[in-house]
Amino acid sequence: MAVPKKKTSKAKGRSRRASAWRIRPGGRSTCSRCGVVKRPHRACGSCGWYRDRQALEVE
């Protein structure tokens, strides 16, 4: 069984755990109907379409 040669500092362990808390930019996709940037798997805010149908009434 492997044994560590040196003690791991508290900062090293904490930074390893903190990498999971990193803020990543959210996903983006374009609307196939109007081309506006929107969140994936959601209805378009400008035209109201989701996939192949009108999901929202937009003025």
N, C-alpha and C positions, 0 to 999 in steps of 0.2 A: 504494500500500500504506500502511496506517495505521501511524503511529509513535507510541509513548507519549510524552506530554508530560512526565511526571515518573517518577522511579524508584519502583518498587513496593517497599515495605519488606519485610523478611524476615517480620515478624509478620503482615502481610497475606496473604502467600503461604501461610504455615504454617496460619493460621486457615482459609483456603479449603480446604486439604487435610484439616484436622482435622474438618471438618464431616461427612465420610464415616464417621468413627469414632464418631459420636454414638450413644449407646445409646437404642434405641427400645423402647417396651413391646411385648411379644409379642402375637400375635393371640389372641382369645378367642371362643368360640362356646358356645352352650348345647346340651345334650343334648335331642334331640327326644322322648326317652322319659321321662326323669325331671326335666329342666330344670336340671340342675347345670351350672355353668360349667366348660368343659373346653377343651383345645387343639384347634384344628381338624384334621381329617383323622386323628384318633386315636380309639381306642375309649374309651368313657366309663369312668372309674375306679370309679364308684359302682355302676352297673348292668351294665357289661360289654358294652353294645350298640354296634355300629358300623354305620351306615346302617340296613339292614333285617334284621339278623341278630345273634344272640348270638355275639360274638367271644371273650369271656373268661368264665371261670367265676368269679363273685364270690360270696363267702359273705355 
